C-alpha cells in the first residue's frame, strides 16, 4: 500500500525534482549523488533526459522513459514512498547543516 501519492513533478537544475504531493505538501528530491555514483543512472547524466521524468501508476511512482529495457519498459523508476523518504532524509540533512 502506498502511503504517499505524487500529484506532479517539476525538474530542477542539478538533478533535482520538485515533488507536489496529493496532500498539498511539496518537497525536493536531489538525485545528483545517485546519478554521479550508480552505473544504472549513467544515462540520466544528460539533464535533458533527467528532466523527462514523469509520474506513473496513478501517482505511486515516477519513471524515466530513457533508458529502457529490451521490452521497452523504463529501466529506472522510483516508488512514491521511497521518493518521500529520500526527500525527507535530504531535508533533514540540509536542516542540520
C-alpha positions as CSV (number, residue, x, y, z in Angstrom):
1,X,0.0,0.0,0.0
2,X,1.4,3.4,-1.0
3,X,1.3,5.9,1.8
4,X,2.2,8.9,-0.3
5,X,1.0,9.8,-3.7
6,X,2.6,12.2,-6.2
7,X,0.4,14.8,-7.8
8,X,3.1,16.2,-10.2
9,X,6.8,16.8,-10.5
10,X,8.9,19.6,-11.9
11,X,12.5,19.1,-12.9
12,X,15.1,21.5,-11.5
13,X,18.7,22.0,-12.3
14,X,21.3,19.9,-10.6
15,X,19.3,16.6,-11.0
16,X,16.6,17.7,-8.6
17,X,12.9,17.2,-8.8
18,X,10.3,19.4,-7.1
19,X,7.6,17.0,-6.0
20,X,4.0,18.1,-5.4
21,X,2.2,15.5,-3.3
22,X,-1.5,15.0,-3.3
23,X,-1.6,16.0,0.4
24,X,-0.6,19.5,-0.8
25,X,2.9,19.2,0.6
26,X,6.0,19.9,-1.6
27,X,9.5,18.5,-1.4
28,X,12.7,18.5,-3.4
29,X,14.5,15.2,-4.2
30,X,18.1,15.5,-5.1
31,X,19.3,12.7,-7.4
32,X,22.8,14.1,-8.0
33,X,24.5,11.6,-5.8
34,X,22.8,8.7,-7.4
35,X,23.5,9.9,-10.9
36,X,27.1,10.6,-10.2
37,X,27.8,7.3,-8.5
38,X,25.5,4.5,-9.6
39,X,26.0,2.9,-13.1
40,X,22.3,2.4,-13.7
41,X,21.8,6.1,-13.6
42,X,24.5,6.9,-16.1
43,X,22.1,7.6,-19.0
44,X,20.4,10.4,-16.9
45,X,23.7,12.4,-16.6
46,X,22.3,14.4,-19.5
47,X,20.0,16.8,-17.7
48,X,17.6,16.9,-20.7
49,X,17.0,13.2,-20.2
50,X,16.7,13.6,-16.4
51,X,14.1,16.3,-17.0
52,X,11.9,13.7,-18.8
53,X,10.9,12.1,-15.5
54,X,7.1,11.5,-15.3
55,X,4.5,10.5,-12.8
56,X,3.1,7.0,-13.4
57,X,0.8,4.4,-11.9
58,X,-1.7,6.9,-10.6
59,X,0.9,8.8,-8.6
60,X,2.5,5.8,-6.9
61,X,5.8,6.2,-8.8
62,X,8.0,8.2,-11.1
63,X,9.9,6.9,-14.1
64,X,12.2,7.9,-16.9
65,X,11.4,6.8,-20.4
66,X,15.1,6.6,-21.2
67,X,16.9,4.3,-20.7
68,X,14.5,1.5,-21.4
69,X,14.7,-2.3,-21.1
70,X,14.7,-4.5,-24.2
71,X,10.9,-4.8,-23.9
72,X,10.5,-1.0,-24.0
73,X,9.7,-0.6,-20.3
74,X,11.5,2.2,-18.4
75,X,14.7,0.9,-16.7
76,X,14.6,3.5,-13.9
77,X,11.7,4.2,-11.6
78,X,11.2,5.2,-8.0
79,X,8.2,4.5,-6.0
80,X,6.4,7.3,-4.2
81,X,7.1,6.2,-0.7
82,X,10.8,5.8,-1.5
83,X,10.8,9.3,-3.1
84,X,9.0,10.7,0.0
85,X,11.6,9.2,2.4
86,X,14.5,10.3,0.2
87,X,13.3,13.9,0.1
88,X,12.6,13.9,3.9
89,X,16.0,12.5,4.7
90,X,17.7,15.1,2.4
91,X,15.7,17.8,4.1
92,X,16.9,16.6,7.5
93,X,20.5,16.8,6.3
94,X,20.0,20.3,4.9
95,X,18.4,21.5,8.1
96,X,21.2,20.1,10.2
97,X,23.9,21.9,8.2
